[in-house]
Amino acid sequence: MNAYDHTQRAPLHWLLYPPAGLLLVMGWLNRGQPLLALTLFGAATLMFVLAFSFQQLRIRDEGSWLAIRYGPLPVFRTRIAYADISSVELGRSSWIDGWGIHWIPGRGYTYNLWGFECAKLEMRGRTVRIGTDDAENLTAFLKTKLPQKA
C-alpha cells in the first residue's frame, strides 16, 4: 500500500506574532476608547490565530484523497481527489505565488508554507501547486495515484 504523510514546519508564523503583540499593546493603551480598543484586540486575536494556524503544513494520503492541512489549529485545509488529477510534475512556485493559500489568475491555486519547491498538479483544467520541503517524494507518490488510462 502506498501511503504518504509528511509534515513541514516553517518559521513563517514568527512574522505574525510581533504585529499581533503590537496590536495588543495598542489596544491596551487605547482602552479608554472602547470601540478602538475592541477593534485592536480583535485584530490581535485574528493575527495570533493565523500565526498559530500556519506553523506547519501536513500533506497526507487519505485513501482516495490527498489531504492538505495547515496547523496545528486545523482552520485551513482542503482535500484533492486523486481521480481529478490528470498529471503531476515536480515544479517550483514563484514569488508571485507567495506563501499560504492563494489563487492567482492564470497560475491557479497554491498551498505553500515555506520555500519554492512544489508538486504541480493539473486537474480538470486548473493548476494546483502544493509546496513542500519533500517535493520529490510527494510528486513520485502522486504519480502512483494517477488514474490508469485505458
N, CA, C and O atoms as a GROMACS GRO file, in nm:
protein
  600
    1MET      N    1   0.084  -0.119   0.000
    1MET     CA    2   0.000   0.000   0.000
    1MET      C    3   0.088   0.124   0.000
    1MET      O    4   0.179   0.136   0.082
    2ASN      N    5   0.062   0.214  -0.091
    2ASN     CA    6   0.134   0.340  -0.096
    2ASN      C    7   0.067   0.439  -0.003
    2ASN      O    8  -0.051   0.471  -0.019
    3ALA      N    9   0.141   0.487   0.092
    3ALA     CA   10   0.087   0.588   0.184
    3ALA      C   11   0.186   0.704   0.191
    3ALA      O   12   0.308   0.684   0.182
    4TYR      N   13   0.133   0.821   0.207
    4TYR     CA   14   0.217   0.939   0.217
    4TYR      C   15   0.169   1.022   0.334
    4TYR      O   16   0.049   1.046   0.349
    5ASP      N   17   0.261   1.066   0.416
    5ASP     CA   18   0.228   1.152   0.529
    5ASP      C   19   0.353   1.232   0.563
    5ASP      O   20   0.451   1.176   0.613
    6HIS      N   21   0.350   1.360   0.536
    6HIS     CA   22   0.466   1.445   0.562
    6HIS      C   23   0.420   1.577   0.623
    6HIS      O   24   0.323   1.637   0.578
    7THR      N   25   0.491   1.621   0.725
    7THR     CA   26   0.463   1.749   0.789
    7THR      C   27   0.585   1.839   0.775
    7THR      O   28   0.696   1.802   0.814
    8GLN      N   29   0.563   1.955   0.720
    8GLN     CA   30   0.667   2.056   0.707
    8GLN      C   31   0.644   2.164   0.812
    8GLN      O   32   0.532   2.214   0.828
    9ARG      N   33   0.748   2.201   0.882
    9ARG     CA   34   0.740   2.310   0.977
    9ARG      C   35   0.820   2.428   0.920
    9ARG      O   36   0.920   2.409   0.852
   10ALA      N   37   0.774   2.548   0.950
   10ALA     CA   38   0.841   2.665   0.894
   10ALA      C   39   0.831   2.784   0.989
   10ALA      O   40   0.741   2.788   1.073
   11PRO      N   41   0.922   2.879   0.975
   11PRO     CA   42   0.922   2.995   1.065
   11PRO      C   43   0.827   3.108   1.026
   11PRO      O   44   0.830   3.215   1.088
   12LEU      N   45   0.744   3.088   0.925
   12LEU     CA   46   0.656   3.195   0.878
   12LEU      C   47   0.570   3.253   0.989
   12LEU      O   48   0.546   3.373   0.992
   13HIS      N   49   0.523   3.168   1.080
   13HIS     CA   50   0.434   3.216   1.186
   13HIS      C   51   0.501   3.317   1.278
   13HIS      O   52   0.433   3.400   1.338
   14TRP      N   53   0.634   3.311   1.290
   14TRP     CA   54   0.704   3.407   1.376
   14TRP      C   55   0.693   3.549   1.322
   14TRP      O   56   0.708   3.644   1.399
   15LEU      N   57   0.667   3.566   1.195
   15LEU     CA   58   0.650   3.700   1.138
   15LEU      C   59   0.518   3.764   1.181
   15LEU      O   60   0.503   3.886   1.175
   16LEU      N   61   0.421   3.682   1.222
   16LEU     CA   62   0.290   3.733   1.259
   16LEU      C   63   0.276   3.766   1.408
   16LEU      O   64   0.189   3.844   1.447
   17TYR      N   65   0.360   3.706   1.492
   17TYR     CA   66   0.348   3.730   1.636
   17TYR      C   67   0.381   3.874   1.677
   17TYR      O   68   0.307   3.932   1.756
   18PRO      N   69   0.490   3.936   1.627
   18PRO     CA   70   0.519   4.074   1.668
   18PRO      C   71   0.407   4.175   1.635
   18PRO      O   72   0.372   4.256   1.721
   19PRO      N   73   0.349   4.172   1.511
   19PRO     CA   74   0.239   4.265   1.486
   19PRO      C   75   0.118   4.237   1.576
   19PRO      O   76   0.048   4.330   1.616
   20ALA      N   77   0.094   4.110   1.608
   20ALA     CA   78  -0.017   4.077   1.698
   20ALA      C   79   0.009   4.134   1.837
   20ALA      O   80  -0.081   4.189   1.900
   21GLY      N   81   0.132   4.122   1.884
   21GLY     CA   82   0.168   4.179   2.014
   21GLY      C   83   0.154   4.330   2.014
   21GLY      O   84   0.106   4.388   2.111
   22LEU      N   85   0.197   4.394   1.906
   22LEU     CA   86   0.184   4.540   1.894
   22LEU      C   87   0.037   4.582   1.898
   22LEU      O   88   0.003   4.681   1.963
   23LEU      N   89  -0.047   4.508   1.830
   23LEU     CA   90  -0.191   4.539   1.832
   23LEU      C   91  -0.249   4.525   1.972
   23LEU      O   92  -0.335   4.604   2.013
   24LEU      N   93  -0.203   4.425   2.046
   24LEU     CA   94  -0.248   4.409   2.185
   24LEU      C   95  -0.208   4.529   2.270
   24LEU      O   96  -0.289   4.582   2.346
   25VAL      N   97  -0.083   4.572   2.257
   25VAL     CA   98  -0.036   4.688   2.334
   25VAL      C   99  -0.115   4.812   2.294
   25VAL      O  100  -0.156   4.890   2.380
   26MET      N  101  -0.136   4.832   2.165
   26MET     CA  102  -0.213   4.948   2.119
   26MET      C  103  -0.357   4.943   2.172
   26MET      O  104  -0.413   5.046   2.209
   27GLY      N  105  -0.414   4.824   2.176
   27GLY     CA  106  -0.549   4.810   2.232
   27GLY      C  107  -0.552   4.847   2.379
   27GLY      O  108  -0.644   4.914   2.426
   28TRP      N  109  -0.450   4.801   2.451
   28TRP     CA  110  -0.442   4.832   2.595
   28TRP      C  111  -0.424   4.982   2.617
   28TRP      O  112  -0.486   5.040   2.706
   29LEU      N  113  -0.339   5.045   2.538
   29LEU     CA  114  -0.315   5.188   2.553
   29LEU      C  115  -0.437   5.271   2.515
   29LEU      O  116  -0.450   5.385   2.560
   30ASN      N  117  -0.524   5.217   2.433
   30ASN     CA  118  -0.645   5.288   2.389
   30ASN      C  119  -0.772   5.234   2.455
   30ASN      O  120  -0.882   5.248   2.402
   31ARG      N  121  -0.755   5.173   2.572
   31ARG     CA  122  -0.871   5.113   2.638
   31ARG      C  123  -0.975   5.216   2.682
   31ARG      O  124  -1.088   5.179   2.712
   32GLY      N  125  -0.939   5.344   2.685
   32GLY     CA  126  -1.036   5.450   2.715
   32GLY      C  127  -1.134   5.473   2.601
   32GLY      O  128  -1.239   5.535   2.619
   33GLN      N  129  -1.099   5.422   2.484
   33GLN     CA  130  -1.187   5.432   2.366
   33GLN      C  131  -1.232   5.290   2.332
   33GLN      O  132  -1.166   5.221   2.256
   34PRO      N  133  -1.344   5.246   2.389
   34PRO     CA  134  -1.384   5.105   2.380
   34PRO      C  135  -1.392   5.049   2.237
   34PRO      O  136  -1.348   4.936   2.213
   35LEU      N  137  -1.446   5.124   2.144
   35LEU     CA  138  -1.460   5.072   2.008
   35LEU      C  139  -1.323   5.049   1.944
   35LEU      O  140  -1.301   4.946   1.880
   36LEU      N  141  -1.232   5.145   1.960
   36LEU     CA  142  -1.098   5.131   1.905
   36LEU      C  143  -1.024   5.016   1.973
   36LEU      O  144  -0.959   4.935   1.906
   37ALA      N  145  -1.033   5.009   2.106
   37ALA     CA  146  -0.966   4.903   2.180
   37ALA      C  147  -1.019   4.766   2.138
   37ALA      O  148  -0.940   4.672   2.119
   38LEU      N  149  -1.148   4.753   2.124
   38LEU     CA  150  -1.209   4.626   2.083
   38LEU      C  151  -1.163   4.587   1.943
   38LEU      O  152  -1.135   4.470   1.917
   39THR      N  153  -1.157   4.684   1.854
   39THR     CA  154  -1.110   4.658   1.717
   39THR      C  155  -0.964   4.611   1.718
   39THR      O  156  -0.929   4.516   1.649
   40LEU      N  157  -0.881   4.677   1.797
   40LEU     CA  158  -0.740   4.638   1.805
   40LEU      C  159  -0.723   4.501   1.869
   40LEU      O  160  -0.641   4.421   1.823
   41PHE      N  161  -0.799   4.471   1.974
   41PHE     CA  162  -0.792   4.339   2.038
   41PHE      C  163  -0.841   4.231   1.942
   41PHE      O  164  -0.784   4.122   1.937
   42GLY      N  165  -0.945   4.262   1.865
   42GLY     CA  166  -0.996   4.166   1.766
   42GLY      C  167  -0.893   4.137   1.657
   42GLY      O  168  -0.874   4.022   1.618
   43ALA      N  169  -0.827   4.243   1.609
   43ALA     CA  170  -0.723   4.226   1.507
   43ALA      C  171  -0.606   4.146   1.562
   43ALA      O  172  -0.549   4.062   1.493
   44ALA      N  173  -0.568   4.172   1.687
   44ALA     CA  174  -0.459   4.096   1.751
   44ALA      C  175  -0.496   3.949   1.764
   44ALA      O  176  -0.413   3.862   1.737
   45THR      N  177  -0.618   3.922   1.804
   45THR     CA  178  -0.664   3.783   1.816
   45THR      C  179  -0.658   3.713   1.681
   45THR      O  180  -0.612   3.599   1.672
   46LEU      N  181  -0.705   3.780   1.578
   46LEU     CA  182  -0.700   3.724   1.443
   46LEU      C  183  -0.556   3.694   1.401
   46LEU      O  184  -0.530   3.588   1.343
   47MET      N  185  -0.465   3.784   1.428
   47MET     CA  186  -0.324   3.762   1.392
   47MET      C  187  -0.265   3.643   1.469
   47MET      O  188  -0.190   3.564   1.412
   48PHE      N  189  -0.299   3.630   1.598
   48PHE     CA  190  -0.250   3.516   1.676
   48PHE      C  191  -0.305   3.384   1.622
   48PHE      O  192  -0.232   3.285   1.613
   49VAL      N  193  -0.434   3.383   1.585
   49VAL     CA  194  -0.494   3.261   1.530
   49VAL      C  195  -0.427   3.225   1.397
   49VAL      O  196  -0.396   3.109   1.372
   50LEU      N  197  -0.404   3.325   1.312
   50LEU     CA  198  -0.337   3.299   1.184
   50LEU      C  199  -0.195   3.247   1.206
   50LEU      O  200  -0.152   3.152   1.141
   51ALA      N  201  -0.122   3.310   1.298
   51ALA     CA  202   0.015   3.266   1.326
   51ALA      C  203   0.016   3.123   1.376
   51ALA      O  204   0.098   3.042   1.333
   52PHE      N  205  -0.074   3.092   1.467
   52PHE     CA  206  -0.080   2.957   1.522
   52PHE      C  207  -0.120   2.856   1.415
   52PHE      O  208  -0.073   2.742   1.416
   53SER      N  209  -0.207   2.897   1.324
   53SER     CA  210  -0.257   2.807   1.220
   53SER      C  211  -0.153   2.777   1.113
   53SER      O  212  -0.162   2.673   1.047
   54PHE      N  213  -0.055   2.863   1.094
   54PHE     CA  214   0.043   2.845   0.988
   54PHE      C  215   0.180   2.803   1.041
   54PHE      O  216   0.283   2.843   0.985
   55GLN      N  217   0.183   2.724   1.147
   55GLN     CA  218   0.310   2.673   1.198
   55GLN      C  219   0.360   2.554   1.117
   55GLN      O  220   0.480   2.532   1.107
   56GLN      N  221   0.268   2.479   1.059
   56GLN     CA  222   0.308   2.359   0.986
   56GLN      C  223   0.210   2.331   0.874
   56GLN      O  224   0.097   2.380   0.873
   57LEU      N  225   0.256   2.251   0.779
   57LEU     CA  226   0.172   2.206   0.668
   57LEU      C  227   0.185   2.055   0.660
   57LEU      O  228   0.294   2.001   0.639
   58ARG      N  229   0.073   1.987   0.677
   58ARG     CA  230   0.073   1.841   0.670
   58ARG      C  231   0.002   1.798   0.542
   58ARG      O  232  -0.110   1.840   0.512
   59ILE      N  233   0.070   1.712   0.467
   59ILE     CA  234   0.016   1.656   0.344
   59ILE      C  235   0.007   1.506   0.367
   59ILE      O  236   0.106   1.442   0.401
   60ARG      N  237  -0.114   1.452   0.347
   60ARG     CA  238  -0.136   1.313   0.388
   60ARG      C  239  -0.231   1.241   0.292
   60ARG      O  240  -0.329   1.297   0.244
   61ASP      N  241  -0.198   1.116   0.266
   61ASP     CA  242  -0.284   1.028   0.188
   61ASP      C  243  -0.402   0.984   0.274
   61ASP      O  244  -0.383   0.936   0.386
   62GLU      N  245  -0.523   1.000   0.220
   62GLU     CA  246  -0.643   0.954   0.291
   62GLU      C  247  -0.725   0.864   0.199
   62GLU      O  248  -0.843   0.890   0.173
   63GLY      N  249  -0.663   0.759   0.150
   63GLY     CA  250  -0.734   0.664   0.064
   63GLY      C  251  -0.748   0.715  -0.078
   63GLY      O  252  -0.655   0.702  -0.157
   64SER      N  253  -0.862   0.773  -0.111
   64SER     CA  254  -0.882   0.825  -0.246
   64SER      C  255  -0.865   0.977  -0.252
   64SER      O  256  -0.896   1.039  -0.354
   65TRP      N  257  -0.815   1.035  -0.144
   65TRP     CA  258  -0.796   1.179  -0.136
   65TRP      C  259  -0.656   1.212  -0.087
   65TRP      O  260  -0.594   1.134  -0.015
   66LEU      N  261  -0.606   1.330  -0.126
   66LEU     CA  262  -0.486   1.388  -0.068
   66LEU      C  263  -0.533   1.502   0.021
   66LEU      O  264  -0.597   1.596  -0.026
   67ALA      N  265  -0.502   1.495   0.150
   67ALA     CA  266  -0.542   1.598   0.245
   67ALA      C  267  -0.428   1.697   0.263
   67ALA      O  268  -0.313   1.658   0.280
   68ILE      N  269  -0.462   1.824   0.261
   68ILE     CA  270  -0.366   1.932   0.283
   68ILE      C  271  -0.417   2.012   0.402
   68ILE      O  272  -0.526   2.070   0.396
   69ARG      N  273  -0.339   2.014   0.510
   69ARG     CA  274  -0.385   2.080   0.632
   69ARG      C  275  -0.275   2.166   0.693
   69ARG      O  276  -0.163   2.120   0.717
   70TYR      N  277  -0.308   2.290   0.716
   70TYR     CA  278  -0.220   2.377   0.793
   70TYR      C  279  -0.253   2.354   0.939
   70TYR      O  280  -0.365   2.316   0.971
   71GLY      N  281  -0.157   2.377   1.028
   71GLY     CA  282  -0.188   2.351   1.168
   71GLY      C  283  -0.081   2.405   1.261
   71GLY      O  284   0.011   2.474   1.218
   72PRO      N  285  -0.094   2.374   1.387
   72PRO     CA  286  -0.173   2.268   1.449
   72PRO      C  287  -0.322   2.301   1.466
   72PRO      O  288  -0.401   2.210   1.488
   73LEU      N  289  -0.360   2.425   1.456
   73LEU     CA  290  -0.501   2.462   1.461
   73LEU      C  291  -0.560   2.435   1.323
   73LEU      O  292  -0.522   2.503   1.228
   74PRO      N  293  -0.650   2.337   1.308
   74PRO     CA  294  -0.695   2.294   1.175
   74PRO      C  295  -0.801   2.384   1.112
   74PRO      O  296  -0.911   2.339   1.080
   75VAL      N  297  -0.769   2.511   1.095
   75VAL     CA  298  -0.864   2.606   1.038
   75VAL      C  299  -0.861   2.601   0.885
   75VAL      O  300  -0.965   2.607   0.820
   76PHE      N  301  -0.741   2.590   0.829
   76PHE     CA  302  -0.724   2.594   0.684
   76PHE      C  303  -0.687   2.456   0.634
   76PHE      O  304  -0.582   2.402   0.669
   77ARG      N  305  -0.774   2.398   0.550
   77ARG     CA  306  -0.749   2.264   0.498
   77ARG      C  307  -0.830   2.242   0.371
   77ARG      O  308  -0.928   2.311   0.344
   78THR      N  309  -0.786   2.144   0.293
   78THR     CA  310  -0.858   2.104   0.173
   78THR      C  311  -0.824   1.960   0.142
   78THR      O  312  -0.729   1.904   0.197
   79ARG      N  313  -0.902   1.900   0.053
   79ARG     CA  314  -0.875   1.764   0.005
   79ARG      C  315  -0.886   1.764  -0.147
   79ARG      O  316  -0.970   1.832  -0.205
   80ILE      N  317  -0.798   1.685  -0.208
   80ILE     CA  318  -0.797   1.672  -0.354
   80ILE      C  319  -0.819   1.525  -0.387
   80ILE      O  320  -0.746   1.438  -0.339
   81ALA      N  321  -0.920   1.497  -0.469
   81ALA     CA  322  -0.947   1.360  -0.511
   81ALA      C  323  -0.843   1.318  -0.615
   81ALA      O  324  -0.818   1.389  -0.712
   82TYR      N  325  -0.784   1.201  -0.594
   82TYR     CA  326  -0.684   1.150  -0.690
   82TYR      C  327  -0.746   1.134  -0.828
   82TYR      O  328  -0.678   1.152  -0.929
   83ALA      N  329  -0.873   1.099  -0.834
   83ALA     CA  330  -0.941   1.079  -0.962
   83ALA      C  331  -0.948   1.207  -1.045
   83ALA      O  332  -0.964   1.201  -1.167
   84ASP      N  333  -0.936   1.324  -0.981
   84ASP     CA  334  -0.942   1.451  -1.052
   84ASP      C  335  -0.807   1.495  -1.110
   84ASP      O  336  -0.802   1.589  -1.189
   85ILE      N  337  -0.699   1.427  -1.072
   85ILE     CA  338  -0.565   1.468  -1.115
   85ILE      C  339  -0.534   1.404  -1.250
   85ILE      O  340  -0.542   1.282  -1.265
   86SER      N  341  -0.498   1.487  -1.349
   86SER     CA  342  -0.463   1.433  -1.480
   86SER      C  343  -0.312   1.421  -1.500
   86SER      O  344  -0.267   1.334  -1.574
   87SER      N  345  -0.233   1.507  -1.435
   87SER     CA  346  -0.087   1.496  -1.444
   87SER      C  347  -0.021   1.560  -1.322
   87SER      O  348  -0.078   1.647  -1.256
   88VAL      N  349   0.101   1.514  -1.294
   88VAL     CA  350   0.180   1.564  -1.181
   88VAL      C  351   0.323   1.580  -1.227
   88VAL      O  352   0.376   1.494  -1.297
   89GLU      N  353   0.385   1.689  -1.189
   89GLU     CA  354   0.526   1.708  -1.217
   89GLU      C  355   0.591   1.787  -1.104
   89GLU      O  356   0.525   1.862  -1.033
   90LEU      N  357   0.720   1.769  -1.091
   90LEU     CA  358   0.797   1.846  -0.994
   90LEU      C  359   0.806   1.988  -1.046
   90LEU      O  360   0.833   2.010  -1.164
   91GLY      N  361   0.785   2.085  -0.960
   91GLY     CA  362   0.788   2.224  -1.004
   91GLY      C  363   0.844   2.317  -0.899
   91GLY      O  364   0.889   2.276  -0.792
   92ARG      N  365   0.838   2.444  -0.933
   92ARG     CA  366   0.876   2.550  -0.841
   92ARG      C  367   0.769   2.657  -0.847
   92ARG      O  368   0.722   2.695  -0.954
   93SER      N  369   0.732   2.705  -0.730
   93SER     CA  370   0.642   2.820  -0.727
   93SER      C  371   0.730   2.944  -0.738
   93SER      O  372   0.852   2.937  -0.723
   94SER      N  373   0.668   3.056  -0.764
   94SER     CA  374   0.746   3.179  -0.776
   94SER      C  375   0.706   3.275  -0.665
   94SER      O  376   0.612   3.248  -0.590
   95TRP      N  377   0.774   3.383  -0.656
   95TRP     CA  378   0.742   3.483  -0.553
   95TRP      C  379   0.599   3.532  -0.568
   95TRP      O  380   0.537   3.570  -0.468
   96ILE      N  381   0.546   3.534  -0.688
   96ILE     CA  382   0.409   3.581  -0.709
   96ILE      C  383   0.306   3.486  -0.647
   96ILE      O  384   0.196   3.528  -0.609
   97ASP      N  385   0.343   3.357  -0.636
   97ASP     CA  386   0.252   3.261  -0.573
   97ASP      C  387   0.247   3.280  -0.423
   97ASP      O  388   0.145   3.251  -0.360
   98GLY      N  389   0.354   3.330  -0.365
   98GLY     CA  390   0.358   3.359  -0.222
   98GLY      C  391   0.353   3.236  -0.134
   98GLY      O  392   0.365   3.123  -0.182
   99TRP      N  393   0.336   3.261  -0.005
   99TRP     CA  394   0.324   3.155   0.094
   99TRP      C  395   0.186   3.163   0.155
   99TRP      O  396   0.131   3.272   0.170
  100GLY      N  397   0.132   3.051   0.189
  100GLY     CA  398  -0.004   3.046   0.241
  100GLY      C  399  -0.094   2.981   0.136
  100GLY      O  400  -0.053   2.889   0.066
  101ILE      N  401  -0.215   3.031   0.127
  101ILE     CA  402  -0.314   2.978   0.033
  101ILE      C  403  -0.351   3.092  -0.061
  101ILE      O  404  -0.398   3.197  -0.018
  102HIS      N  405  -0.328   3.068  -0.192
  102HIS     CA  406  -0.354   3.175  -0.289
  102HIS      C  407  -0.416   3.119  -0.416
  102HIS      O  408  -0.394   3.003  -0.453
  103TRP      N  409  -0.494   3.203  -0.482
  103TRP     CA  410  -0.539   3.176  -0.617
  103TRP      C  411  -0.498   3.296  -0.700
  103TRP      O  412  -0.532   3.410  -0.668
  104ILE      N  413  -0.425   3.270  -0.808
  104ILE     CA  414  -0.379   3.376  -0.895
  104ILE      C  415  -0.426   3.344  -1.037
  104ILE      O  416  -0.399   3.235  -1.087
  105PRO      N  417  -0.496   3.439  -1.102
  105PRO     CA  418  -0.542   3.413  -1.238
  105PRO      C  419  -0.427   3.372  -1.330
  105PRO      O  420  -0.321   3.434  -1.330
  106GLY      N  421  -0.450   3.266  -1.406
  106GLY     CA  422  -0.350   3.217  -1.499
  106GLY      C  423  -0.246   3.125  -1.436
  106GLY      O  424  -0.172   3.057  -1.508
  107ARG      N  425  -0.240   3.121  -1.302
  107ARG     CA  426  -0.143   3.034  -1.235
  107ARG      C  427  -0.210   2.928  -1.149
  107ARG      O  428  -0.150   2.824  -1.122
  108GLY      N  429  -0.333   2.952  -1.107
  108GLY     CA  430  -0.407   2.854  -1.030
  108GLY      C  431  -0.389   2.871  -0.880
  108GLY      O  432  -0.351   2.977  -0.830
  109TYR      N  433  -0.419   2.762  -0.809
  109TYR     CA  434  -0.411   2.762  -0.663
  109TYR      C  435  -0.272   2.723  -0.616
  109TYR      O  436  -0.204   2.641  -0.679
  110THR      N  437  -0.231   2.781  -0.505
  110THR     CA  438  -0.105   2.745  -0.440
  110THR      C  439  -0.130   2.723  -0.292
  110THR      O  440  -0.192   2.807  -0.225
  111TYR      N  441  -0.082   2.610  -0.242
  111TYR     CA  442  -0.082   2.580  -0.099
  111TYR      C  443   0.064   2.565  -0.062
  111TYR      O  444   0.129   2.468  -0.102
  112ASN      N  445   0.117   2.660   0.013
  112ASN     CA  446   0.260   2.662   0.040
  112ASN      C  447   0.284   2.722   0.177
  112ASN      O  448   0.214   2.814   0.218
  113LEU      N  449   0.384   2.671   0.246
  113LEU     CA  450   0.417   2.723   0.378
  113LEU      C  451   0.551   2.796   0.378
  113LEU      O  452   0.567   2.898   0.443
  114TRP      N  453   0.646   2.742   0.303
  114TRP     CA  454   0.781   2.799   0.306
  114TRP      C  455   0.860   2.739   0.192
  114TRP      O  456   0.846   2.620   0.165
  115GLY      N  457   0.941   2.816   0.125
  115GLY     CA  458   1.021   2.766   0.015
  115GLY      C  459   0.947   2.771  -0.117
  115GLY      O  460   0.835   2.822  -0.125
  116PHE      N  461   1.010   2.720  -0.220
  116PHE     CA  462   0.953   2.729  -0.355
  116PHE      C  463   0.939   2.595  -0.426
  116PHE      O  464   0.880   2.590  -0.534
  117GLU      N  465   0.991   2.486  -0.369
  117GLU     CA  466   0.974   2.354  -0.430
  117GLU      C  467   0.828   2.312  -0.417
  117GLU      O  468   0.765   2.337  -0.314
  118CYS      N  469   0.775   2.248  -0.521
  118CYS     CA  470   0.634   2.208  -0.515
  118CYS      C  471   0.606   2.092  -0.608
  118CYS      O  472   0.684   2.059  -0.698
  119ALA      N  473   0.492   2.030  -0.585
  119ALA     CA  474   0.435   1.934  -0.680
  119ALA      C  475   0.329   2.013  -0.757
  119ALA      O  476   0.241   2.075  -0.697
  120LYS      N  477   0.338   2.010  -0.888
  120LYS     CA  478   0.244   2.084  -0.972
  120LYS      C  479   0.143   1.985  -1.030
  120LYS      O  480   0.180   1.894  -1.104
  121LEU      N  481   0.017   2.003  -0.996
  121LEU     CA  482  -0.090   1.914  -1.039
  121LEU      C  483  -0.176   1.983  -1.144
  121LEU      O  484  -0.209   2.101  -1.130
  122GLU      N  485  -0.211   1.910  -1.248
  122GLU     CA  486  -0.310   1.956  -1.345
  122GLU      C  487  -0.435   1.874  -1.319
  122GLU      O  488  -0.431   1.751  -1.316
  123MET      N  489  -0.545   1.944  -1.302
  123MET     CA  490  -0.670   1.874  -1.272
  123MET      C  491  -0.789   1.950  -1.328
  123MET      O  492  -0.817   2.064  -1.290
  124ARG      N  493  -0.858   1.883  -1.419
  124ARG     CA  494  -0.981   1.936  -1.478
  124ARG      C  495  -0.968   2.081  -1.522
  124ARG      O  496  -1.054   2.164  -1.490
  125GLY      N  497  -0.862   2.112  -1.594
  125GLY     CA  498  -0.845   2.246  -1.649
  125GLY      C  499  -0.791   2.349  -1.551
  125GLY      O  500  -0.790   2.468  -1.581
  126ARG      N  501  -0.747   2.306  -1.435
  126ARG     CA  502  -0.689   2.402  -1.340
  126ARG      C  503  -0.557   2.348  -1.287
  126ARG      O  504  -0.530   2.227  -1.290
  127THR      N  505  -0.477   2.439  -1.238
  127THR     CA  506  -0.346   2.404  -1.184
  127THR      C  507  -0.348   2.422  -1.033
  127THR      O  508  -0.404   2.519  -0.982
  128VAL      N  509  -0.286   2.328  -0.963
  128VAL     CA  510  -0.270   2.337  -0.818
  128VAL      C  511  -0.124   2.309  -0.786
  128VAL      O  512  -0.069   2.207  -0.829
  129ARG      N  513  -0.063   2.399  -0.712
  129ARG     CA  514   0.075   2.381  -0.666
  129ARG      C  515   0.072   2.352  -0.517
  129ARG      O  516   0.009   2.424  -0.439
  130ILE      N  517   0.139   2.244  -0.478
  130ILE     CA  518   0.148   2.208  -0.337
  130ILE      C  519   0.294   2.220  -0.296
  130ILE      O  520   0.376   2.135  -0.330
  131GLY      N  521   0.325   2.325  -0.223
  131GLY     CA  522   0.461   2.349  -0.180
  131GLY      C  523   0.498   2.261  -0.063
  131GLY      O  524   0.417   2.239   0.028
  132THR      N  525   0.619   2.210  -0.064
  132THR     CA  526   0.666   2.123   0.042
  132THR      C  527   0.818   2.113   0.038
  132THR      O  528   0.881   2.137  -0.066
  133ASP      N  529   0.877   2.077   0.150
  133ASP     CA  530   1.020   2.051   0.153
  133ASP      C  531   1.049   1.905   0.117
  133ASP      O  532   1.162   1.858   0.131
  134ASP      N  533   0.947   1.834   0.070
  134ASP     CA  534   0.958   1.694   0.029
  134ASP      C  535   0.895   1.677  -0.110
  134ASP      O  536   0.825   1.578  -0.136
  135ALA      N  537   0.920   1.771  -0.199
  135ALA     CA  538   0.852   1.776  -0.328
  135ALA      C  539   0.879   1.653  -0.416
  135ALA      O  540   0.788   1.606  -0.484
  136GLU      N  541   1.001   1.602  -0.415
  136GLU     CA  542   1.033   1.486  -0.499
  136GLU      C  543   0.952   1.363  -0.456
  136GLU      O  544   0.896   1.293  -0.541
  137ASN      N  545   0.946   1.337  -0.326
  137ASN     CA  546   0.870   1.221  -0.278
  137ASN      C  547   0.720   1.240  -0.298
  137ASN      O  548   0.650   1.145  -0.332
  138LEU      N  549   0.670   1.361  -0.276
  138LEU     CA  550   0.528   1.386  -0.298
  138LEU      C  551   0.492   1.366  -0.445
  138LEU      O  552   0.391   1.303  -0.476
  139THR      N  553   0.574   1.418  -0.534
  139THR     CA  554   0.548   1.402  -0.678
  139THR      C  555   0.551   1.254  -0.717
  139THR      O  556   0.463   1.208  -0.790
  140ALA      N  557   0.650   1.180  -0.669
  140ALA     CA  558   0.658   1.037  -0.700
  140ALA      C  559   0.536   0.963  -0.646
  140ALA      O  560   0.480   0.877  -0.715
  141PHE      N  561   0.494   0.996  -0.525
  141PHE     CA  562   0.376   0.931  -0.468
  141PHE      C  563   0.252   0.963  -0.550
  141PHE      O  564   0.174   0.872  -0.580
  142LEU      N  565   0.232   1.090  -0.585
  142LEU     CA  566   0.112   1.128  -0.660
  142LEU      C  567   0.108   1.063  -0.798
  142LEU      O  568   0.000   1.033  -0.849
  143LYS      N  569   0.223   1.039  -0.859
  143LYS     CA  570   0.226   0.971  -0.989
  143LYS      C  571   0.173   0.829  -0.978
  143LYS      O  572   0.116   0.776  -1.074
  144THR      N  573   0.189   0.766  -0.862
  144THR     CA  574   0.134   0.630  -0.843
  144THR      C  575  -0.017   0.634  -0.827
  144THR      O  576  -0.083   0.531  -0.840
  145LYS      N  577  -0.073   0.751  -0.799
  145LYS     CA  578  -0.217   0.765  -0.776
  145LYS      C  579  -0.294   0.817  -0.898
  145LYS      O  580  -0.416   0.831  -0.895
  146LEU      N  581  -0.221   0.845  -1.006
  146LEU     CA  582  -0.288   0.894  -1.128
  146LEU      C  583  -0.381   0.785  -1.181
  146LEU      O  584  -0.347   0.667  -1.180
  147PRO      N  585  -0.499   0.826  -1.227
  147PRO     CA  586  -0.591   0.727  -1.285
  147PRO      C  587  -0.526   0.658  -1.406
  147PRO      O  588  -0.462   0.722  -1.489
  148GLN      N  589  -0.544   0.528  -1.411
  148GLN     CA  590  -0.489   0.449  -1.522
  148GLN      C  591  -0.573   0.473  -1.647
  148GLN      O  592  -0.696   0.466  -1.644
  149LYS      N  593  -0.503   0.501  -1.759
  149LYS     CA  594  -0.573   0.524  -1.886
  149LYS      C  595  -0.592   0.393  -1.959
  149LYS      O  596  -0.503   0.308  -1.963
  150ALA      N  597  -0.710   0.378  -2.016
  150ALA     CA  598  -0.742   0.252  -2.086
  150ALA      C  599  -0.677   0.244  -2.221
  150ALA      O  600  -0.695   0.145  -2.292
   0.00000   0.00000   0.00000
